[in-house]
Amino acid sequence: MINSKRLLIGGSVCWLGFLIFMLAYLHGRAWLKSYDTFGYQLTQPATPAKTAFLRGLTTLGEPAVLGGATIALMLYLWWRRQIGDSMWYGAVNFIGGLLLFAVKHMVVRPRPSHQLVSIGGYSFPSGHTFGMTVFVLTVVALLWPHLQYRWERWLLALLAAIIILAIMDSRVYYASDVTAGLLLAAGWFMFSTALRQHLHKWLIEPITTYPD
């Protein structure tokens, strides 16, 4: 596994990148509009079949779907008597949702009119990208120690990347939204993983050591 120092460095780089995108939007930087235009063009052409596929795909990133999947994962880990993992990864996913909510309401970027699925709220950063990235990284972290061969780990990393990129593609209204969502989520997961041992006693130990 990656050590805490590398995770902290990686998380810092991700959040620095996120901060650049956030400040670029808040200060109306011209390059951000060019970035959004370029990102949107990469998703073209928008054929009816592709639109239908992406509309179905984006449903996987809905908060209700990811929340249900997180609870199901927690229950499975609890059943396997991995109570610490169950509580920890549940907390990472749901506290991450609160972080996302706070950032969205700090930036308050309106959603564009051309949406695959009409939803309310604000667009920066992409909630679908954020939620799916944190959840996928959770699954990767749980499976990684059980994979003995390098090709298995490469395959898992490839599948994780494909899933995240597919969700990002389905949510490209503003490319900066999905990029910022990815950076915020990756940074959050790296920081929380690096600090897990320091937070374990405060968050997990009171539950895992509670008498039967």
Stockholm file with secondary structure:
# STOCKHOLM 1.0

chainA/1-212         MINSKRLLIGGSVCWLGFLIFMLAYLHGRAWLKSYDTFGYQLTQPATPAKTAFLRGLTTLGEPAVLGGATIALMLYLWWRRQIGDSMWYGAVNFIGGLLLFAVKHMVVRPRPSHQLVSIGGYSFPSGHTFGMTVFVLTVVALLWPHLQYRWERWLLALLAAIIILAIMDSRVYYASDVTAGLLLAAGWFMFSTALRQHLHKWLIEPITTYPD
#=GR chainA/1-212 SS CCCHHHHHHHHHHHHHHHHHHHHHHHTTCHHHHHHHHHHHHHTCCCCHHHHHHHHHHHGGGSHHHHHHHHHHHHHHHHHTTCHHHHHHHHHHHHHHHHHHHHHHHHHCCBCCSCCSSCCCSBCSSCHHHHHHHHHHHHHHHHHGGGCCSHHHHHHHHHHHHHHHHHHHHHTCSSHHHHHHHHHHHHHHHHHHHHTHHHHHHHHTHHHHTSCC
#=GC SS_cons         CCCHHHHHHHHHHHHHHHHHHHHHHHTTCHHHHHHHHHHHHHTCCCCHHHHHHHHHHHGGGSHHHHHHHHHHHHHHHHHTTCHHHHHHHHHHHHHHHHHHHHHHHHHCCBCCSCCSSCCCSBCSSCHHHHHHHHHHHHHHHHHGGGCCSHHHHHHHHHHHHHHHHHHHHHTCSSHHHHHHHHHHHHHHHHHHHHTHHHHHHHHTHHHHTSCC
//
